[in-house]
Each structure stands twice: as structure tokens, then as C-alpha cells.
């Protein structure tokens, strides 16, 4: 087992339920073992250990503290596999293409503006040259 799973096993809390049996003595009915991460309560340490070795618990331990998000689409997934599925989806790819096209258009737009400024500058130079030749 990995260190993460052992840490989760250490999160066991034991609650003892007691009842009064009418002669003034309390007797313990059962112990409850709890997995705090999964919010699971069982009455046997063996059952709890089996739970801790199970697929669902191990996935929760691995996911604990991790976020799976796509900043482009502004979504949060529950797991890496869901995020991978989203990244392969047509909606994500359409947004990615749209963003790439916008970036290319922005670059083209900058060059068009620069070309326009150069044309205006050349026309002004030619105009001043013409005015100086006429006078």
C-alpha cells in the first residue's frame, strides 16, 4: 500500500455506543469504525480495511486536493479521465480552433494596420514632394 492509503486508514475514528441495562451497569453494544474521507461507517475493522483497499476509496485518496479543469472552456471535471474526455470533445476542439483563429486574425490585423500607416506616410511624403515641386 502507498503512504496515502495508510494516512487514510489512520483517519479511523472509533465510537462506542453504550446502553444502560437497568441494573446501573453500562455495556458496550458495538464499535463503529469510520472512514472520514468517504463518510463510511462499519462495525468491523476488517470491513474497514477492505473498504480502504477498494477502488472507490483509492480513487478518492488520489483525487484528494487535486483539481481537474479546462481554463479555455471554464469547466471543472471530477477526474483526470473526465478531463481527458473533455479535451478530446468536439466542443473543446471548436473553442480551441476559434481561439487559434482569433490569434491569427489579431496578428493579421496588426500587419494590416502597420501597412496602412506606411501607405499613409508614403502618400504624405509624395504630397509634400509634389507641393514643393509646384511652388
Backbone torsions as a table, in degrees:
resi	resn	phi	psi	omega
1	UNK	NA	150.8	179.5
2	UNK	-83.7	168.0	179.7
3	UNK	-63.1	-32.9	-179.3
4	UNK	-63.7	-39.3	-178.5
5	UNK	-70.0	-40.4	178.3
6	UNK	-61.1	-40.0	178.0
7	UNK	-59.8	-40.5	-179.6
8	UNK	-66.9	-34.9	178.5
9	UNK	-66.5	-33.7	179.6
10	UNK	-68.5	-13.6	179.4
11	UNK	-80.5	11.3	-179.5
12	UNK	-66.9	133.5	171.7
13	UNK	-116.5	140.4	-179.2
14	UNK	-113.1	121.9	177.2
15	UNK	-112.5	133.5	179.3
16	UNK	-110.4	122.2	177.7
17	UNK	-93.6	129.7	-177.7
18	UNK	-121.1	149.9	176.1
19	UNK	-129.2	154.6	177.1
20	UNK	-93.3	125.5	-175.4
21	UNK	-98.9	34.7	173.2
22	UNK	67.8	-11.0	176.3
23	UNK	-105.1	15.8	177.2
24	UNK	89.3	-4.9	179.3
25	UNK	-100.9	142.9	176.3
26	UNK	-100.3	138.5	175.6
27	UNK	-123.3	144.0	-179.1
28	UNK	-80.6	127.8	180.0
29	UNK	-85.9	-52.4	-177.9
30	UNK	-161.9	160.3	174.4
31	UNK	-104.4	142.9	178.9
32	UNK	-114.3	123.8	177.5
33	UNK	-101.7	135.6	-172.7
34	UNK	-125.7	136.9	168.0
35	UNK	-99.6	107.2	-176.4
36	UNK	-63.6	-36.1	-177.0
37	UNK	-63.7	-44.3	-176.6
38	UNK	-96.8	-7.1	-176.6
39	UNK	58.0	48.7	-179.8
40	UNK	-113.1	134.0	176.6
41	UNK	-120.3	131.7	178.7
42	UNK	-134.6	166.5	-176.8
43	UNK	-103.3	3.1	-177.6
44	UNK	-134.7	138.8	177.3
45	UNK	-64.5	-35.7	178.3
46	UNK	-63.8	-41.3	178.7
47	UNK	-65.0	-39.2	178.5
48	UNK	-64.8	-42.3	177.8
49	UNK	-61.3	-41.8	177.3
50	UNK	-62.8	-39.6	176.5
51	UNK	-60.5	-44.8	-177.6
52	UNK	-65.2	-26.3	178.3
53	UNK	-87.3	-6.0	-176.5
54	UNK	-75.3	159.7	-176.7
55	UNK	-61.0	-45.7	-177.2
56	UNK	-63.4	-43.4	-179.9
57	UNK	-65.5	-43.4	-179.2
58	UNK	-62.5	-40.0	176.8
59	UNK	-62.6	-40.8	178.4
60	UNK	-63.8	-39.6	178.6
61	UNK	-64.2	-43.0	-179.8
62	UNK	-66.2	-36.6	-178.2
63	UNK	-79.2	-18.6	-173.2
64	UNK	-56.3	123.3	177.7
65	UNK	81.8	0.1	-179.3
66	UNK	-104.1	146.3	173.4
67	UNK	-121.1	143.9	179.5
68	UNK	-121.8	105.4	-175.1
69	UNK	-139.1	154.1	175.1
70	UNK	-112.5	110.8	-177.6
71	UNK	-70.0	-30.9	180.0
72	UNK	-63.0	-45.6	-177.1
73	UNK	-96.3	-6.0	179.1
74	UNK	59.2	50.4	177.5
75	UNK	-125.5	156.7	175.9
76	UNK	-122.3	129.6	179.9
77	UNK	-104.5	161.1	-179.4
78	UNK	-81.4	-21.0	-176.7
79	UNK	-152.8	168.5	178.2
80	UNK	-64.6	-36.8	-179.4
81	UNK	-66.6	-37.1	176.4
82	UNK	-66.6	-40.0	178.5
83	UNK	-64.5	-42.1	177.7
84	UNK	-60.5	-41.7	178.0
85	UNK	-62.8	-41.0	178.2
86	UNK	-63.4	-43.2	-177.6
87	UNK	-64.0	-23.5	177.2
88	UNK	-91.4	-5.3	-174.2
89	UNK	-73.2	159.6	-179.6
90	UNK	-69.2	-35.2	178.9
91	UNK	-62.7	-45.2	179.9
92	UNK	-64.4	-45.4	-179.2
93	UNK	-63.3	-35.8	177.7
94	UNK	-64.8	-42.2	178.0
95	UNK	-66.6	-37.1	178.8
96	UNK	-64.1	-44.8	178.5
97	UNK	-64.2	-41.2	179.1
98	UNK	-61.5	-41.7	179.6
99	UNK	-66.8	-42.2	178.6
100	UNK	-62.7	-41.9	178.5
101	UNK	-64.2	-39.7	178.8
102	UNK	-63.8	-40.3	178.3
103	UNK	-65.1	-40.7	178.8
104	UNK	-66.3	-40.5	178.7
105	UNK	-64.6	-36.4	179.2
106	UNK	-64.0	-43.6	178.7
107	UNK	-64.0	-43.2	178.2
108	UNK	-63.4	-40.3	-179.7
109	UNK	-62.1	-39.0	178.4
110	UNK	-63.5	-43.6	180.0
111	UNK	-67.1	-36.1	177.5
112	UNK	-64.7	-41.1	178.4
113	UNK	-64.8	-44.1	179.0
114	UNK	-62.1	-43.9	178.2
115	UNK	-61.0	-42.0	179.2
116	UNK	-62.5	-41.3	179.1
117	UNK	-64.5	-40.9	179.0
118	UNK	-63.7	-42.6	178.6
119	UNK	-61.3	-43.5	179.0
120	UNK	-62.6	-43.7	-179.8
121	UNK	-61.4	-45.3	179.1
122	UNK	-63.0	-42.9	178.4
123	UNK	-62.3	-39.1	177.5
124	UNK	-65.4	-40.6	177.1
125	UNK	-61.6	-44.7	178.9
126	UNK	-64.2	-38.2	178.6
127	UNK	-63.9	-45.5	179.3
128	UNK	-64.9	-37.8	178.2
129	UNK	-64.8	-42.1	178.6
130	UNK	-65.1	-42.4	179.6
131	UNK	-64.0	-41.1	179.6
132	UNK	-68.0	-32.1	178.9
133	UNK	-75.0	-31.4	-177.7
134	UNK	-74.3	-38.8	-175.3
135	UNK	-78.6	NA	NA
